[in-house]
Structure formats: C-alpha cells, structure tokens
Amino acid sequence: MTESRIVPEGAAGALEFFATCPKGFEPLLADELASLGARHVRALRGQVGFGSALEDAYRACLWSRLASRVVLVLDRIGAADSDSLYQGMAELPWEDHVLAGATVAVEAHGTNAQLRNTQFVAVRAKDAIVDRIAARRGARPMVDVEHPDVSVVVRVSRERATVGIDLTGTPLFRRGYEAARSDRTPIAPLRPDYAAALLAAGGWFRSVRHDSPALACVFSGAGSVVVEAASQALDRAPGLLRTRWGFAGWGGHDADAWDAVLAQARQRAEAARDRKPLLVATDTRPGAEASARRALRAAGMDVDLTFCAAEDVSAALAGHTDALAVEDLSWVSPDEVATQAAALAKCAAAAQGLPAEATVVTLSRDGAIDAALGAEPAEKVEVIVGQSDAAISRFAAAALPAERECVEVTVPGGRQVRVPVLVGASEQFARRLAKVARLRRKWAQREDVSCYRVYDSDLPDYAVSIDLWEGSELVPSRRGRGRWLQVYEYAAPRSVDPTLARRRLLDVLAIAPLVLGVAPQDVFVRVRTHGKGGSQYADEVAAPRRDTHGDARGRGAAGRRGAAAREGFVPLPRGAHLVDEGGLTFEVNFGMRLDCGLFLDHRNARSLVREMMKRTQGSKRFLNLFAYTGTATCYAADGGAKHTTTVDMSRPSLDWARRNMERNGFVSTSRPPEHEYVQADVIAWVQEQRHTKNRWDLVFCDVPTFSNSSRMRGSWDVQRDHAELIIGVSRLLTRNGSAIFSCNLRGFKPDVQKLARAGVTLEDVTAESIPEDFSRNAKVHHCYIVRRA
C-alpha cells in the first residue's frame, strides 16, 4: 500500500499538516518549524500550518518544544449540519487509516449555528467512521477515548470542518520528566512549552551554538526552564523520553522513516553529551532547589546547576557576555500583592549588573515587571497563563538602568539596606514609616502591647494601614515567636491612576517588612472599600497553605483532622496563630477573611469591659452581641463574669470564640453551662429575649455597619436601625446594669432624642476608647455606655 493511497497530497506533492500551540506562540512556533525543515509555514490563530513530507512531520513531533500537537490534514468537508458532517466523514477511506483490531477516538473543536456542541460533533463523526469501517469489514472498531490507536481531529469553522489524524497522542508538552505536585514537590511547575517559549524569545537557540552558553533562571520553580535549557544545550530532542506516539497505530505510519528520524536524534544527543552549559538558578520558595535538581535527574541530564542569591546572579554570569536571564513570575497572581512585591525585588536584583550584551526575558501577568526593571521591553508577546492574560517580554540588558532608583532603610539591628522602588516618592514613605515605627515601638514596650497599628495613611498618597502582630509568649521558644504584618489598602479614588497606586503599594510591601523586621511571606494584604460592609461577616475561605506554630501548650499538631480530644487541649486550626493582649491569648488567622479575628482598635473597649465587670455586683452575667470571635467575652470572664452568653450568626465565629475562651481557661463545668454560645440573628434574638426573664448585668454590642445576610430578617443599617436595637438591649439589663455600644460608621450620629423618650441614656466614651496607636483616626469607631434612665 503506497502512501498516496492513504493520505492526499497537496498541489506541490507535499502533505498538509498543522501544529497547535498556546495563544501567542504562533510566530515562535513558525520559526521553530522552519528551522526543522518544514516548508510552506504559515502562522494562523492558535496553530501553524505547514506542508512537508511525512518525515518532516515526524521530526516536528520529536523536536518541537513549542507545539502542543501535530495533525495530518486528511480533508476539508462540509459541516453545515450534522447530516452533511456525517456524509463528509463517511466518504473518507477510514479502513485505510484504522487497521483491523485498532481502537479509535474523535476529538472535536469549534461550533457553528447548527453544530453547537463539540461532544455531539465528536459522536456524529465517530458514528460515520465506525459505520464506514463496519460496512467495509463487517466489524465495528472499538472506541477508546483514553489511549486510542488512532485519534481523529475534527475542527469546525463556519460551515466547513477540517479532518485530520493526531500524530502525537498525548500533548507534546508532556515531556516525561515533570513531577506531579506533592508534599515533596509543592511548587507548581511551569509547563515545558512555556519554558521553551521563554528561551526562544531570548534567543537561547543562538547561545547554544557557542562552546559555553550561560543561562540564569530567576524563580526556577520545579525546574522546567533549566531542563529545557539544558536539553537544547545538549542537543537532545524533547520527545526522546516519550514511549507512546499517536502515529504508532495509524495505518499510514512509515516505521522506516520514523526510525531514521529517531536514530538521527540519538546520534546528535550522543555527539553533544560532553557540552558544559553554565546554568544558574535562584528561588526563595522552599523546595525549589531540590525540585529543579530532581527534574534534571528525571530528564536524564547530568549537568551542573548553581543555586545562588538573586543579588549574586550577575557575578555568577561574569565572563559570559551573551548570557540569557529568564525571570518567571507566572506563578505570582496580581492578587498576591505581598508575594509580588518580594518577587519583583528579586527580579530587579538579579538583572542588576548583567553584561550589556546579555538578554533578559520575563513571563508575568501584569506590567509591574517593566517598572521593576526600569525599562520598556524591546519586544512583548501576549500569552495566556491558565485563564489569565500574561506577557513574555524581552529586554536588552544594555537598556536597563545601571542604577535602579532605591531608598535606604535601616533594618532592626541598625544595618542599612538599599531597597529598589518603583516610585521615587516612596523614599518619603520609608522615612515616615521608620519614624512612626520607632515611636510606636517605644510606646508599645511602655504599655506592654505586642500587637498594634504602626502606620495609618500618614501620607495621603500612601493610603494604607499597617498593623504589626507578635506571636504569643506561650508559643514554645524552640519554634520562635512569629511576627506578621497586616496591610490594609484603602481603595483609591477614581482620580488616582490605578497603575501608580499599584506601584506605590508594591513599594510599601517592599519597604515595610524590612523596616519592621518581618519576613515577606508573613505579610498579608487586604483591600478595604469605601462602600457599606460588615467585616464581621466576611466570607470564610479556604485555610492558607502554611502550617501553625502550635497551640498555647506547644502542640504543633493541633487542629489536625482526627486528632483525639484531650483534657486541656485546644486545637489551633491550620493557618492560625496565637497572640497576646491584656494578659490573655487569642487566636488570629490572617489568611481566612478580611479581619483576622481581633480588632486592634477595640483594645481599650475590651479593657473597659473587664474593668466594668470587676465593679459589677450581683449575678455578674455578661452578654456579648455580634460577638465575632468572642474576645470581649474573654475579657469579661477575666473580670469575674460568672455567666457569659456569646451570640453571633456565624457558626465558625462561635467555634472560634469557644476556642478563645477555653484556651484562656474559661471552660464550662456545670449544667447548665457557665458559658453559652448562641447562633442566632442578633436583632431577632434580642426581641425574643425581651419576653423572657433573662437579664444581664453587662452587655457588649459591637455592631456591623451594614448586613443583608440571608440568615437575617431583612437588612441591618446601623444609622437607620441603631435606636431600636439599643432600646431592646437596654430592656435586657438588670436594674443597675449597663451596656457598651460600639460601631465603626465614621459619620455615625446617635438618635439621642428617640433614645431619651424610651428612657435610655448614652455616655459618649469614644475618646477614651480609642488607643494611642489609632489616635490619627479619631473616627475609627464610636463607643457609648448605655444605661436605663
């Protein structure tokens, strides 16, 4: 059987193929295919067409680093509707392509007005294939969608469909050396074809023609870039590790031609095995070095890999004038602002001092890398990473500024450090932060405060607040007390350029950890909007990735699923930490919600709860409404409350409140319990309790500004509804009881007249309830003592 009987030839006697690829790769792939000997190359959308002999297609399968699949075009048929698609498919000689006993599968892409579902297109095309073969042979071939012997591709466009044979099988970017993610390899690998695209954009194919090519990879991750670079330097075809190909079971496969292509590739690899490329890598993520070395071993390449700090990259490349530096920031989401700020600083440091002839190539999801490097890219290719827009950018090292704009900061211990910045005015922020941090530190030591606000929009252009948290003294010393920063960015007005605001924030996140002595990975960023909101009811999200420091008794395994309950054991959920305040210990979690579980601006209000409870006579019953994580309940219990009731609508918050109480030793030992936790709509619950005999000596009510939760009856607006709630709370007080009412609506004005008519008095204690570290913002909250006249 001759080849011409199985596949049609083009006008020039060449077969027609197309190679698919990710968006943006088309020009790079077209150049690559041309270098492999393909003819009639033309870049299309998401694919590159070419016309060549079958051996050339085999060579593309074996050698292409950028293509996803290589497809042999059989024909183009009518596809106006399902009947015309079936008829066109049935007219092709499938009995020549699908050998007796072989399995088949159909993969469909594209739709039109009549064929609106790709699964239906695949099924209809498959029916035509098996019906045709059954009519010719008397037996229908089996369908195997996982590992078919022949994989048929149908691409619908308008009223036509291109039909072809997939020669690759599994996608070409599955090289065979990639490690699955696990606890040993927690870093998500960059897909090999993306790594190859970075190298192609940087001209690595030219560098490997020299005796000693040099490459530096910034954020080497799981090692995809270094493996692809080493593979090219050693002239190893990326398909050599594959054991299965899509063409192996196809009726038109030319085994002799394939063996010749394969033998030539092996000869080339053998001839280049002694080459010694210089590979330098840097990555601050745990496990990165081990992952990269493991990937090189899995790919079967014995090459040296030097790991160094980002600041030492240029020194490691000394003497290699045409070196290539690849900086992969695709793993950084723009939402992870703190991580991005630290990563940009490393990228800038690695690019500093490179030889003028060197090239820098980056892959990132936004344009912040341009500002970090201080130059516009010479070339930019728009691509897609996952579902996000990204870009591969190429910079000439000669175009990068010799000196980046930097600010000098003093780190704890007195050492001076230069920090690259994106905005020149950030130097003023650095000076201001250093000054207020020094004053706050002295105040905190004097007042025995370990968690406090350091900076609160002191400079209008740097509209952020920065809270410093220090781990509890109860954390075992062998683990060390943690330090964390919580940064809140206030949404910028529309008049502010969002790009400029973003760069200022990135500078804040580069400077603040150094000034305050906090590791970059322990910085957490949130954005506060100017709209209505009830932060107490922020959605709970998945627990963060990192583990805890253990509970108050040093049990690092606390919170693990299935851990047996033991007397005195309080589990600490994954991602949570312990901090101290006022002689008590509280659980905080910076990664789960907008607020971490402890409102620092209410530090004085909580102390007021304790002092008022100490002075309370009689039953000493305490009620905490909108309790959140129950911190005020802990203060009341510490002040001698004999019975506490903690009410909130959120079950996770109540569980959190129970852990806070038990961790501080306030555990119920009687029936009914001394400390009860009630899940309820507070507004409705207060009205219900008015009709009971339940009364309390002290009530703490810190209300959200606004809430329209589906679990509430209607909505809540503090300005509109506060009077009714305060009146209701006042009816739950004992004869000499009092309540503390608090809210954080900046323009809040109590309806004193309505309250007076109901026999309720308010004492404004806002001034004394605002701590020193919040004194810049006198309206951070309002606080009143409520009594019945």
C-alpha angles and dihedrals in degrees: 000000000000125000092244092063091058106040130026120243126224125242092274093047093259126125118242121239139165129202118209123217142165119283112282095023094092099098092043092048092047090055091047094050091048090052088053091057101262116150134212090026115183127173114227133172110298092346145052121227123211139166120221146125120289090256089060090054090050088051090051090051092051100039109028113109096179105043121092096198139357114218128191110219112228100176148320114245139182115273105171089130140350094276094054090045091052092047094049093048092047092055093061117094097249092161087070094051100040110056122213109284094014122131124231140201134182126218116194131198132181133023141221137193094289100028101054100154124062092203090057090048090052093049094047091049091047091052091054092050097049093041091054093048092045090053091051099040106021092238131084118229119240120252118230113175094181103051110003122177089222122029115195120202121206118187116187119204120170106313097337134074130205112218122199149149118255105229096187107056105196112033115280093237088071094087099170100246098079114116120220114243114264140143087283094049105032095159116097107235122237107242110258094236090056089049089050091049090055090051092046092050089052094049096245089153087068094045094055090061088071124080097250114023115188129208134175120198117200109203095010091185113178091354104259095135096047092047093050091046092049091046091056093044090053091044092239119158110236091226096059092095094053118104100185131053132184093232095055094088097034118114093230096052113133103209094186093054091048093049090052092051091047094048091051091052092051091050091052092050091050092049093053099040094108096055114121113210117185108239119185124180138181130185132155096202117107112256096017097118093047091047093052094048091046091053092052091051092047089053090053096241122139101202132137118254119193118204118198142152118283090247090059098052096096091050090050090054094047112140095022102101096179095047121148123223116198117195115192115196095155090110092061115088114210085233089065092073098166092050091047093051092053092045093050090052090054092048092051092048092050093051094049113105099009117153112273091243092054124106129222121204122186137189114200142146098234140020097262091103089064090058091043091055091042097231144082115252119255089220135010130193118196112223140162122246110193100316096328131096113247140163139223106217129189123207130185108228089222089063093055115097114259089225123033118217104262140177123214117230133179114233123205106287094042100270117144116230129186113222121196111230136194096214123046093216089065087087088072090051091050092053093046093048092049091051098048091042090056092050094044091050092055091047092048093051091049093049095038092240119151101178118050147136114271103179132016115181090302087161113044094219091054097056101179137112121219123202121190118210125190123198122252121274086231091070107104112263091229089068095043128228111281126227122206138180124214111197121192117194114204110221109259119236117255091255090069118086104247092214091054091046090050093051091049089053091050089052090050090053092049094049105036099061091053095047093046098039099243126139112246092239089059094060117102124193130201133172120225117202128209093237130096118287147150105222091190088070099047110146116269111237135187117302115262122259102250126085128240133257092240131260130293091281096049099260103148092185093062115135097025114142112260095019108151116246111246131185110273092009116131114186118230110211120234111278095019127121137195125240134176130235130165094350092307132103123230137186117237131181119194097186105051108065145355091275121043098220102272124072105212094196089064094058092109092042090055090050088051089055090055095047093047091048090052089056094045116110129203125022093000093214118169130199124195114194122193081012098177104182095354098246092142089051089057091052091049092050089049087053092057105271108166095196129024132188117197116193127188137143094229119082093199089053091051091049088051090049091051091052091050091052095046093045088058092049099259100132125155113241102170141060116271089035122245089225120043131184119207126193106206147121098273095213093054093039093056091053091049092051092053087071093053133071092247113123134168134208096213130022128189115198118178103174130199117244094236137356134173099171116165087235091064129081099245121323136306126230115174097211092047100039108027097098095058091047094048091049090050092049091049089057089058093058125102118241094276096025127124139193135214113221120193137174136167101218103129096215097039116150118183118226094240095172095054091047092049091053087055092051096254126133128198127208112197108224096161096119095055093041094061112087123228093253090058096044093110089067107050091176097054086116142344122232131190138174110229123208136166112248 
